[in-house]
Amino acid sequence: PLMDRARSTVCQPTYQHVVLGPGASQEIGISGAGVGAGSDTLSTGRYYVAVVVDRIHDLLTVPAGAVDFVSPLYGLTFAATTSVSGGNLVVHATMTDTTARPIRLEYGACAVQLLAYRTADRTGRPVWNSAYRAPYGISNSGYGCPAYLAVGTIKPGQTLSPPELNPSFRIIDMLADSLPNGHYYFNAAISMNWRDRIVSAGEADVSR
């Protein structure tokens, strides 16, 4: 299956003993089987669902119909640039609603990660990822993100760039002791609505 919710759900180890008389029936409902969190990557489209009933490990698969799923990022387009200012790498990312409907937004304090490459094709592993940076010269330390969730709505045709999409990163933390001065190419990994999108974020000459 494209998604197996049972593999990411913890159930209480309780059992129900059910006796059905002739012609009787009983409804067993579930809720909260969402597809919008974690690493799920379902795209917009129609999906065909089945449920598995565990009759004490005698598993019965039952067709459960079709659903039309709309990705939380459907209709959102992203763009980003990177510039050098005052010893920092400054990212400016935007999002645009290209649909005819408003889209709900949910994102955190560290909604943008900056990935640096030495080549223009931006392939392979980045030479630097802002998510793993640490203050230069300070051992056993790191950066953290404030634990809050920002919510909002973007209107049809609107372009937004909230503060969380405009972070800056110290150049000294990027170059540290291992990376040379030079020309770098950037991608921005933008986390929005519990999904990640990676977009080109320009290029810049970076030096200590």
Salt bridges, closest charged atoms under 4 A:
ASP4 OD2 - ARG7 NE 2.92
ASP40 OD2 - ARG5 NH2 2.85
ASP54 OD2 - HIS57 ND1 3.46
ASP58 OD2 - ARG55 NH2 3.03
ASP68 OD1 - ARG46 NE 2.77
GLU106 OE2 - ARG104 NE 3.00
ASP173 OD1 - ARG170 NH2 2.84
GLU203 OE1 - HIS183 NE2 2.65
ASP205 OD1 - HIS183 ND1 2.64
